[in-house]
Amino acid sequence: MSLFDTRVPAVVLRTDRNPFHHGTLGAVRSLGRAGVDVHVVADCAGSPVRASRYLSELHTPPPPGASPAEIAVTLRRVAARIARPAVLIPMDDACAVAVGRARAELAPLFLLPDQPAGLAERVADKAELAVACASLGVPHPETVVPDGAAEAARAAWRLGLPVVAKWSRPWLVPPGGGLRSTVLVRSAREAGELYGRAEEAGSRLLLQAFLPPGPDRDWFFHGYADRTGAVRAGGPGRKTRARPRGAGLTAVGRWTPNPEVRALSERVVSELGYRGVLDLDFRRCGTTGRYHLLDFNPRPGAQFRLFTDTSGLDVVRALHLDLTHRPLPQGTPRPGRAFVVENYAPLSALRPAGEGRGGRELAWYARDDRAPGRALWALWGRHVSARLRDRVHRAGARPDAAAPARARVVRQASAPAADRTGASDRPEEGHADRPDPDRAGSH
């Protein structure tokens, strides 16, 4: 007898246009292997995801930049087609926020965690997260929300250049306008100029002090907070390779025991009353050793399959089991387990997996679902070629001078003043909610 109630399908929802979002494929495979019908509401026209044998049906997603109301309309249409309640899995922040806003009208159609009203939106908003961390006493980068260009310039000087500049609601940043969700600002003038684009970005500008990076400092925690508030499945992990190197999404991650990260994560979840899947990002301060909460993503991170225990449980499976009132199996963690994204870390993917007890999982290739892995390389080759042509075209459009250097994408970083060393170090990753696959993801 299956652990899962296979009468209840799953709907995986994503509005960003990144065709190489491996977390979507992870959700399809995880539940599809358990016998659950998996429907995907996302733009998969040029994505390897559409080739998966575990995909039951693709549905037309909302238009780019869709409002929460438009996302809710799309979900009602999908629910009418499926004609039975389904477990809903938002895979990006825009969808998590939209589902939170429309929970009352969606609850009869979908099975959803009993999330406090507005909480997903609160933790996804970078400015609100800073306020929440301050109220909970959780280490967080020193943050300033300026109310004018002059104040932004002054704050940049006070925090100590370079500083991290972030839009509080990165899912609202319009594609194609040259804005990044998170950048490293190297002058006070840059900070002031960036503030002038707040209306275009659609949310407030934050400035944060830069936390010195270094080996063994970038951590994440994935989990599922069940109906009782207990954090199940998941665990702490360490980023060992990023794309771009030192400033991007997790290309190689490893399940690494860290009692401090786990305890801090569980405390945040408990005190906020959060329910559902979560993905937290931390940076350890090299001076004080404290872990600073950088991001709280109210949805699965792209590398969630890293945390698959000996019973096969991961956070997406935990969600489905809990919402269908099925018991969660009691597996044991698999420390040392690795997760590799082949198109971002091809050499790591080619190396032998080794005999470690944790094992290794590739994002795209799987023996029981080979088609997405084969499709990846043809699609990725076309993607890279198109980007190179675009760069050549843009360079040719500026014959009078070389293109100015662009601000590097960062995840963010820094610490309260007591934790800063004043060093100018490498940036961390940007946010994954934009469609550019070279921009950070969770993850």
N, C-alpha and C positions, 0 to 999 in steps of 0.2 A: 504494500500500500504506500502511495506517495505521501511524503510529508506535506505536500502542497495541495491546496484546494484548486485543482486545475480547471474547475468550472469558472474561476474568476480570472479574466484576462488582465494584462498590464498595458498601460498606455505610457510610452516614453515621449516626453514633450521637450522640444528644443526649438528656439527661434533664431539663434545666431546661425550664420551661414557658413560656418567652418565645415568643409566636407571631410576633414580629417580629425573629427572629434572622436577619439577612440573610446571615450567613456560611453558613448551611445551604443557602440558595438558591444562593449562589456555588459551593459544592461540587457541587451537583446540575447546574448549568449547565456548569461547567468540564469535568467528565468526561462528561456527557451529550452535549455538543457533539462530543466525541472519539469517540463511538460506544460508550461504555461504559454498560452497564446500571447504573443507580444506584438502590439501595434505601435508604430513609430509615427509621430507627428513632427516632421522636420524636413528640411530641404536636403534630400539625399540623392539628387540627380547625378552629381559627380562624386559620389562618396562610395567607398568600399562597403559601407554598411548595408546597402541595398542588395548586395550579393550573398548575405548570410542566409544559410539554410534555416536558421531559427527565427527569421523575421516572418511574422504572419501576414502583415499588411502595412503598406505605407499610406499615409494620409496627407493631404495638402496642408502645409503649415500656414499660420497667419502671415501677412505680408511683412517685409522688413520694417523694423521700427514700430511694430504693432503696439497699440495701447493695451493695458490690462483688459479693457472691455472687449477689444477685438479678439484677444486670446481666449477670453471666456466664450465668445460666440463660436469660435472654432472648436473648442472643446465640447460645446453642446451639440454641434454638428457631428463630431466624431462619436459621441455617446449615443446619438440616435442611430448611427450606422451599426455600432456594436450591439446595441439593444440589450445590454446587461451591465450591471455595475462593474467597474474595473478599478484596479489599483493605479493611481496616477503618480508618475515619477517625473517631476520637472528636472531638467538637466542643466539649466543655466539660471542665473539670478533673476533675469527678467521674468521667466516663467514662474519661479518660486514666489516672487512678489505678486504676480498676477493671480496665481492660485490662492494665495493668502487673502487677497482683497475680495475675491469672488467665492470664498469658501462656502458661504451660506447657500448660494445658488448651485454650486457644483456638488455639494455633499450628497444630494440624492442620486447623482449620476456616477460618482466616483467614490472610492474608499480613500479617505484622507486622514493623516494624523490629527489628533485633537490639539492643534497648535493655538496658543494664545493669539488673539486678534492683533494683527500688525507686527508680530514679533519677527517673522521672516524678513519683512521690509526693514525693520529696525536694525537687525544685525548685518544685513547686506549693505546698508548705507554706511559708508566709511566714517562720516562725521558722527552718526549716531552710535556706531560701535565704540568710538573713542570716548564718548560720554558714558556708555555702559561700562567700559573697562574702568573708568575713573570711579564710578559709583560702587563697583565690585572690588576695587583694590587690586585689579589684575594689571600686571605690567603691560604697557602699551607705549608706542613711540610718542614723544611729546608732540602735540598736535595743535596747530593754530588754524582757525577758520576766519580769514580776513574778511572785512566788510568793505574793502576798497583796494584799488591798485596801490596806493601809497602804503597802506597798512601791510599789503602782501610783500612789498619791497622791504619794509622795516622788519617784518617777521623773518624773512629769509636771512637778513643779516644777524638777527638775534639768535636764530636757531643754529647758525653756523653753516656756511656754504661748503659743499653743495647740499641742497635740501631736496626732499622728495615732494613732488607736487602730485596730488591725486584729485580726481573728480569724485565727489561723494557717492554718486550713483552711476558707476561706469557703464551700466547697461543702457543708459540714455545717450551716451556719446555717439553722434551720428557717424556712420562709416563714410570714408572717402573725403573727409574734411580736413585731414591732416592732424587731427587731435588724437592723442593717446590717452588711455585711461589713467596711466601713471607714468611720470617722467622724472628724470633727475635734472634739477634746475641748478645752474652753476653761477648765476648772477642775480642780484636784486632786481635788475631791470627785466630779466626774463620772467621773474615771478610776477612783477607788476603787469607785464604784457599778457601773461597767461590769464591773469584775473579778468582781463578785458574780454576774454572769450567764454565767460561763464554762461551767458545766455545761449550761445551756440552749443555748449556742452550739455546744457539741460539740468545742471545741478551745481552745488557749491564747490568751490576750490578749497582743498586742504593743503597745508604745508606741514611737513613732518621732518624732524631731525633725522639724520641718516645714521643708522646703527651699523657700526663696523662689522663687516662680514669676516668669514674665515672658515677653516675646516670644521666640519661637524657642528655647524651652527644652524642649518636650515632643516626644519622639522615640520611634519604635518600630522594631524590626527583625524582619522575617519571613524565614525561611529553611527549607531542608530539608537535614538532615545525612544524607548517603547512606551506603551500606554501608562506605565507606572512611573516613567521618568528614568528608569534604569538604562544606562548606556550599554548596549549589546553589540556584538560583532565588532569589526574594525580593530583599530589599535594605533600605536604611534609608529611613524616611519620617518626615514631620513632620506633627503634628496642627495644622491651621489653624483648625478650628472644632469645638467640642464641644457635646454636648447632655446636661445643661444647660450653658449657656455657662460656660466656665471650670471646670467641675466634672463632666464627664461623658464619655461615650464619643465616639469619633471620628466626627463627623458629616461632616467634610470633611478628607481627608488628601491629602498630596502626596508623590510619590516624589522624594526630595531626596538627592543624593549627600552622604555624610558618611563619609570614610575612618576617622575616629576611632570612630564608632559601629560601623561594620563590623568593624574590627580588634578592638574590645573584645568584640563578639558572637562572633566566630569563636574568640577565645581562650577564652572561657567554655565554648563548645561543645566545643572540643578538649580542654581540661583535665578536663572532667567526663566525657568519653567519650559524650556524648549522641548518639542516633540518632533520626531522624524529623523531623516538622514542629515548628517552634518559633516563638514569638511573644514577643519581649522588649520591655519598656517601660523608657524611660530619662527622667531629668530632668537637665538641665544646670544646674549651680550657677552663678549669676551672679557669685559672688565669685571662685571659682577656675577656672571654665570646665570643670571635670571633669564627665563624664557618670556619673550614678549609676544602677545597675541597680535598678529598682523591682519588677519582676515578671518571672518566667520562666514562661510558659504553655506546657506541653508538648502543644500542639495548634495548629491553624490559628487565627489571629485572624480576627475577623468581616470585616475589610477586606482579607483576603489577596489578593483579586483586583486590588487596586491594583498589585501587583507582577507584572504580566503582561508579559513581554518581547516582542521582535519576532518570536520563533518561536511565541508563544502559550503559553509555559511559565509556570506558576505553581507554588506549593509543593504543591498537591494533585495536580496532574498529575505533578510530579517524584516524589512518593511512589508513585503507581501505576506509572510507568515503571520506577523503580528496583526496586521489589519484584517486578515481572514480568520483570526482567533485560533491559529494553529500554534502548537508549542515550538519553540526554537530549539534545535538540536544542541547538545552540549559538547561541542568540539573543543580542541585545545589550540592555542596560538601556534604559529609556525615561524618563529623568529629566524631571520636570515633569508626568508623568502624574498625574491627580487621580482621587479616588474620593469620591462624594457619596451620602449616605444621605438619600433624598428626604423621608421623614417627619420627620427631625430637622433638615434644612437645606433646606426647600422653596425659599427664595429662591435659594440657590446652585444648586439643580437647575434652576431656570427660566432662569438666566443662560445666554447662549450659551457653548458649550464652548470657543470660541476655536480658534486655528490652531496651538497649541503642538504640538511633535513628540511629546510624551508622550501626548496625547489625554486622554479622560475616560471613566469608567465610572460608571453609576448602579447603586445597590444593587438596585433592584427592577425598573426599566423596562429592557427590552431589545427591540430590533426583531424579533429572532428568537424571542422568548418573551414576548409582550405580556400574557398573562393574569395573571401575578403582579402586574405593575404596576397593572393595572386593579383587581384584588382588594384591593390595599393600601389604597386610599383609603376604600373602604366599611368595611373592617375597622378601619382606624385611626380613622375617625370614631366608630364605636361604642365603641372602646376609650377615646378621650378623653372622650366623653360619660359613660361609666360611671365614670371616675375623678373627673370633676367632681361627679357625683351623690354619690359616696362621700364626697368632701371636705365637701360641703354637709351630708350626714347626720351626719358626725362632728363638724362644727362645731355643729350643732344639738343634739348630745348633751351639750354643755358650756355650758348657758345661763348659768352663774354666772360664767364667766371665759373669756377668750380662750384658745385652745389655746397651750400653751407652744411656743416655737420649737424645731424639731427640729435636731439636729446635721446639718451639711451633709455630703453624701457626698463622699469624697475617694478618689483612686486611691492616694495616700500621697505622701510626699515627705519630704525632708530630707536631711541630710548629716551627716558627722562634725562634731564641734564646730568644727573649723577652717574649715568651709565655711558655718557658720550666721551669719546677720546678726542674728538675733533678731527679724526683722520678722514681722508677722502678715499673711500674704498669702493669696491665693485658694487653695482646695483643688483637688486634682486628682480624677480619676475614681475611682468605686467599681468593684467587680468585676462581671463579666458573668455569673457563674455562677448568679445568682438569676433567677427568672422575670420580674421586673418589667422591662419594656423601657426604662424611664426610668433604670435603673441602668446603670452603665458596662458597656461591653463592650469588648472589644478592638476593642473594639477594634473 
